Amino acid sequence: MMLYPPVADLVDKIGSRYQLVNLVARRARVISSEAEEKQIPLEKKPVSSAIDEVFTGKLSIE
C-alpha cells in the first residue's frame, strides 16, 4: 500500500519528521475543535486535512 502524499515529500517541505508530526498534530486539533464548536460534520479526518494543507503549501513552519 502506498501512501499519498509520500511522507518523504512532506518532510522535504517542512524540514524534519519531528516538525512535520508536530505541525500536523497541532493543525488537526484546531480543525477538530473548530468543527466541534460550529457543529460541522467533517468530510475527512482532521489529520488527513492537515496533511493535505502541508502538501498544497497552505500550511508551513514560519
N, C-alpha and C positions, 0 to 999 in steps of 0.2 A: 504494500500500500504506500502510495506516495502522497506526501502532504503538500498542500498548496496554500499559500506560497511557501517555497522552500525556506527552511529555517536559516540556511546559510545566507540567503538574500536579505532576510530581515536583520540578521546580525551585521551584515555589511552596511546597512542603512543606519544602524544605531551605534555600533562600535563593539559591544560585547554581549554575550548571552545574559550576563547578570543584569546589565542595564535594560536589555530587551524584556526580560521577565518582570522586572520592577515596573517598567513603563506600561506594559500591557496589563499587569495586575491592577495598577493604580487606575488606569483608564476604564477597565472593566468594572471596577467598583463604582465609579462615577456613573457610568452608563446604567448599571443596575439600580442604583439609588434614585437616579432621575426618573427612570421608568416606573419605579415603585411609587414615588411621590406623585407623579402625574397619572398613575394608574393606566399606563400604556402597555399593552402586551408587546413583547419583543418578538420580532420575526426570527432572529437567530440569537445564539448565546452571546452574552456580553464579551467574553474573551475573543470570540470569532470577530465581532465587530471591531474590537480594539486592534486585533491583528490586521484586519483589512485597512484600518486607518494608518497603521505604520507602513504597510506595503504601498499604499497610494500616496504617502507623503503628507497626509493631513496631520499626523502625529509624529513628533520627533523630540529629541532631547535638545534643550536650549543651550 
